[in-house]
C-alpha cells in the first residue's frame, strides 16, 4: 500500500499497520462480525446515508459553523485561527455525530437495548439523547470518580431516561467503565448494541466511529474553501481516544500539504506518573478489543491515567492514531492540566466561548506554536465540546465557591 | 513425547479442572492453595495470570486479580508457581490462563520458552481468537504446548470449524453468556451444545463458567468430559483472608467434594 493513501486504512482485518484488530472473548466474536457485516451494508447505502444526514441536519444542527477567532489570532500575532464549532452541536460536543450513526445501525440490526461507557459524560449524554429520540432503553457505565466530577452530565443523562451504573473497580474512570460495558455486552449479547464513544475497540468500531465523525473534516474543507478559497495549513485537535481528531483529520490525511497536530493530556506532566499521554508515554499492547499504544507498568499491567479532563482520562488511544504516530503523519504533543486551565480562561475572555477542558488542551498547544506560522497560514482547531459540564471542576481548581 | 493434557484424557474418568489466580492472596499462600487442590483431586490445574483489566471475569476473580497484583505478582512469579506445582505432581497438566496483553508485553517467544521450562502444558487466552493468534500458535506448536480453545453459546458452525483448526488438548466450553462466577448453565442447552461440538471433533469438551459446587460438577460430568471450577474456590480464599489455616482446610474439603462430583 502506498504511503499517500492513509485514508484507505484499515485493511479487511481491521488493521492500521500493526494496530487495531479484534481482541475480544469468543462470546462477542460472532456479534462483532455481524456488526461489521451490517455496517459494510449500510456504509454506502443511500437510504442510510440520507437518514443519517437528515438527523445530523435537523436534530444535531449540522453543519457546525467554522468561526474565525479574530481576537485570539490577533493576540497570538501569527496565523489565522479558525474554530470548528462542534461544541454547538445538540448535546454540546462532537460525540453525537457518532451516536446518531450507531443508533441507526443498531435499529437496522433489530437491537432492543443500548449500552455505552462514558468518561466526561458527553458520550453518555449523546447516547442517552439518541436513545430517547428512538425510544430504546439506555444503560450508561460511568466511573465513580467521573460521576463525581461530571455531575451536570449525570443529571442530564437521568433526565433523558438513561440508567447510570456506577463503576467502582480499578481507577473508577473511563477504562473501568469500558470493562463493565464489555461485561454487560458479553452477558446480553443477543439483544444489546454497544455504542462505543471513541475510535477504539474491536474492528469495525475504530473505522466506523471515525467515518461517522469524518463529517467534521468534510465540512471544514467546504467551509474553508468558501471563505478562504484554500485548504487549511494546520489542523489541531485534542485526543483521549481520538475520535474528534480523526473526525477532523481523516478528510485531509492524503493532502500532504496539510499538517496535523493532536494534543494528549499531560496531566501533572509527562515525566510524572499522573498523565494520560498514551503515545508519548506508553507502548503497544492489547486492551478493549484492539492493539494500540497503552500506558503500562513494567510488568504489563494497564496503568491508571490522569487528566483534569475526564474525557481524556484514558490509558489508551484509538489504533489509527497509533499508526499515524508511527508513520509520523500526525504530530503528537501534549498539554498539562495547568496549561489547559489557562487556555480555558483565555478562550472564555478573548472569544466569549467557554470551551470544554478537552479542546482547551489543543488550544494550550496552539497558543505556544502559533508564532511559528506566518500570517498567511490558516489553522483550524476542533472546538469539540463546550465547557458547561466543567464549571465545577474549574471553580474547584481556581478555588472559587459557586 | 505425549502432551500431558491429551494423556490425562486417555482414560474414561471425568476430569476436575480447577482455577485459581496465581499469587492470590500472596505467593506463598497461593502455592499452598494450589498444592492443596492438586493433592485433593484436581486432574488439571489452571493458574490465572493476574491482569488489571480482566474483562471476561466477574467480581470474584476481579478482586482476586487485584489482590495478587497488589502483592506485586508478575509473570516470573507465575512461572515459579507452575514449576513448583509440577513438582507436587509430575504428570498433572498445568495450564496458564489470562489475557493477551501480559504475553505481548513479556514477548511471545520468551513467554513460550518460559512456559516450556517451567512445566506449563497449555494456555487459555481469553481475548485471543483464531483471527489473531497466528504468532502465538507458531511458537506453541514448536514447543508442543496446547492452546486450549474457548467455544461459547454464540459460536456457530462456521466459527466452530475455524476454532477447531488449530485446537488441541481439550475444548473449554464457556457454558453461559456472561462473565465468570455468575449465571449457571441450562443443562438442556448445554447437552445440545456439547453434542453439537462433538459432531465436529474427537477432542474432549470441558465446560466452565458458573459451575459452583459438587452437584453442578456432577450434572456437568454426566454431559461432558469434565468441569472447570474457579470462582467458588476463590470465594473461599476471599472469605478466609484472615485465617489461612481455615482457608486451606476448607479448600481441601471443597476440592474433595468437587472430585466426588466427577464420579458419574
Interface residues (C-beta under 8 A of the other chain):
Chain A: X13 X21 X22 X23 X24 X25 X26 X27 X28 X29 X30 X31 X169 X170 X175 X176 X179 X182 X183 X186 X187 X188 X189 X190 X283 X284 X285 X286 X287 X288 X289 X291 X294 X296 X299 X300 X301 X302 X303
Chain B: X51 X52 X53 X54 X55 X56 X58 X62 X69 X74 X75 X99 X100 X101 X102 X104 X105 X106 X126 X127 X128 X129 X131 X132 X150 X151 X152 X153 X154 X155 X156 X159 X163 X174 X177 X178 X179 X182 X183
